[in-house]
Amino acid sequence: MKKHNISDILLYVISAELIGALSALLSGGFSGFYDKYAEPPLLPPAWLFPVVWTILYALMGFSAYLIHSSDAAAADKRRALTLYWVQLAVNFSWSIVFFRFEALWLAFAVIILLWVLIIAMIASFHRIRPAAAYLNVPYLIWVTFAAYLNLATALLN
């Protein structure tokens, strides 16, 4: 069994967390957003979002580390990690489009693109290291729920 490199793990996890934190900062925050809009059914309490996202970014980062540290061919790892970074960039943009610019329909298009990229990333990760793919299933589920919230908000408003 291969020994894990703690500094590489931290690099991947912390970079994912920082991207999420920067996106949240640039989005202007979640609080007060639904004071202006009708709330969709099933909207969770505001405190839950940062908790869930912190966990999901850590899982994403660790899964990317698992790909990075795998014994797969360099081209396969590069392709999988490119999908990882692209989906993370789209993830970064969604909350800014939705919360900062309040472009609800554009945000819905962005989140659908994100959803497709997550599925592609999971499939790519699965070919290299199934555990890395499985770590992203909660992320896919949460983004599916976020897409519902986005669509419901756009339809209600």
N, C-alpha and C positions, 0 to 999 in steps of 0.2 A: 504494500500500500504506500502510495506517495505521501510524503510529509507536506503539510500545508505551510505556506509562507505567510506568516502573520502580516508582514508589511504589505504584501500584495492584496491580501484580503481587506485590510483597512483602506488601502488605496481605492479599491473598487466600491466598497460600501460607503466610505465617506464621500467619494465623488458623486455617487447617486444621491446621497442625502443632501449634499450641497446644491446640486442641481434642483432638487425639489424645494429646498429652502429659498433659493434665489427666485424660483418661479413664484412661490407664495408671496415673497416680498414684492416682486414686481407686479403681481396681480392686484395688489392693494388690499388683500385680505378678504375673508369670507364674511366676517361679521357685518351686519347691516345690509348685505346684498338683498336678502329676501324681504327687507322692509319696503323695498321699491317694487317688488314683484309678487304675484300670487305664488304661494308655495305649492310645489307638486305633492301629491300624496306619497307617503312613505319617506319624506325627507327626514334624515336622521338629525339628532342634535348637533349643533355646530362643533362642539368639543370633540366629536368622534372623528372628524375628517383629519386633523393633524395626527392623531394617534394611529389611524389606519395607514395614512400615507407614510409615516415614519417606518412602520413595520414593512410596508410594501417596498419602499426604496432600499431598505436593508436586504430584503430577500432578492430584489433585482440585482443589487451589487454583488451579493454573494454568489448568485447564479452565474453572473458574468465572470467572476473569478474562477468558478469551476470550469467554465469553458476555456478561459485563458490558461489555466494550469493543466488542462487535459493533454493526453498523448495524441490527440487527433492531428491530422495533417494541417500544416500552417494555413493553407488556403481555406480549408473548412472552418478553422477557428476564426480567420479573418472575416469570412463571409458572415458567420454567426455573430461575431462581435460588432460588425458594421450594422447589422440589423438592430442589435442592442442599442448602439449609440444613436441611430436614426430614430428609433421609437422613443428613446429618452428625450431627444430634441423635440419631437412632436408632443410628447407629454409635457415638456417644459412650456410649450407655447399654448396649450389648451387653456389653462387657468388664466393666463393673461388675456386671451381672446374673450373668454367667458366673463370673468369678473372685472377686469380692468376696462376693456372696451365694450363690454355688454353686448357683443355681437353674437346673440344666442344661436342663430341659424348657422353662421360661419363656424362657431364653436362646435356645433353638432357635426358639421362636415369634418372638422379637425379630429373630433373624438372617434368618428367612424374610421378615418384613416389610421388613427392610433390603434384601434381595435384590430384592424387588419394586420398592422405591423406586429402587434403582440402575438397574434396567431402565427405569423410567419417566423417570428423569433422563437416561439415555443417549439415549432416544428424543427427549426434549424438546430436549436439546443438539444432536442430529443435525439437527433441523429448522432450527436457527439457524446452527450452525457444525459441520460433521461432524468436524473435527479435535478439537474439544472433547469430542465423544462418544467418539472412538477412544481418547483419553487415559484414559478410564475403563474400558476393556475389561480391562486387567490387574486393576483393582480388583474388577470383577465376578467374574473368574476366582478371585481370592484369597478373596473372600467365599464363593464356591461351595465352595472347599476348606475354609474355616473352618466352613461349615455342616456339611460332612461330618464334620469333627473334633468339632464340637459334638454332632451326632447320635450318632456312634460312642461318644463318652464317655458320653452319657446312656444308651445301650443297654447298654454294658459295666458300668455302675455302677448 
